[in-house]
Amino acid sequence: MLVATIVRLLRNNRDVKAGTGMIGPGRLSWLRDAFDGHDAVPYPARTMRKPGKRSPFQRRSLPQAGESLGQEAIDLFFDRFFIYFVCSLALVVVGICELIARWIGGPMSPWHWIIVGSVMGVLALWRGYRIKPQLERIRLGRQGEREVGRMLERLRRDGYDVFHDIPGNGFNVDHVIVGRGGVFAIETKTVSKPTDHDAQIVYDGERVLIDGFTPDRDPIKQSRAGAAHVADILNRMSGRNVEVRSVVLYPGWYVDSSKVRGEPQTWVLNGKAFLNWVGNAPPRLGPEDVALYADRPTVHLSSD
């Protein structure tokens, strides 16, 4: 029975090219779409969302550079390696069980297999249930960073250099832009919206309230820590004292900052407002400064 199962799996794997297999190129598109938040996939993308919540984005994410190659690599891994590895591992387990049976001097009862399989199945279901909220947060956060990243790329037309995922010690800075308006370290926060009313974000210059509630993690503190990290990189690599402005972006939300007095240390905006703000920002850096500071993150990322 085990051999027949393995043969059937391998046949399915072989028949992928004809579009009949279960595993292979394109067969993991539901996983990719679930993380991208594509509504075209009813399962599992929709079932992962909390009742009464919706994505802040009204459309699916556009493909990113190299995305098809990444998907091809994932499909290749499952198509050419993973299925064979699982089958070989199953055979090794069967062999070990046969050795145990000989050692104890008799055949193993089928109930041993049922008990072990049931325990492993319950463990797998429990772990799957535990990671479900994490998968949802990762999916939503990834989509938000991609949306913001694509939006920031428009600033290249205005002479800005754009960097993504600057690594730190146990954290990362989502985006950094360098241009005539200065150096900005951007923290992207993607939060689902309620479906029963129009929610908004309120910022008073020091504290953020999302639909009247304080976030579990302080986005202002995170953003300022990211800005300090970027400033430290630029200071060490340029020998200058570089000012890096911290920004928190909430894509897809309306941010009420009417209570802010003066110019805050950290700006909290949505994507469109940030583009307008940067576009109207007075020049702070000259062309030579922009060229120097924009080169430093490149060197830093390349050295890592």
Secondary structure, 3 states (H helix, E strand, C coil): CHHHHHHHHHHHHHHHHHCCCCCCCCCCHHHHHHHHCCCCCCCCCCCCCCCCEECCCCCCCCCCCCHHHHHHHHHHHHHHHHHHHHHHHHHHHHHHHHHHHHHHCCCCCHHHHHHHHHHHHHHHHHHHHHHHHHHHHHHHHHHHHHHHHHHHHHHHHHCCEEEEEEECCCCEEEEEEEECCEEEEEEECCCCEECCCCCCEEECCCCEEECCECCCCCHHHHHHHHHHHHHHHHHHHHCCCCCEEEEEECCCCCEECCCCCCCCCEEEECHHHHHHHHHHCCCCCCHHHHHHHHHHHHHHHHHC
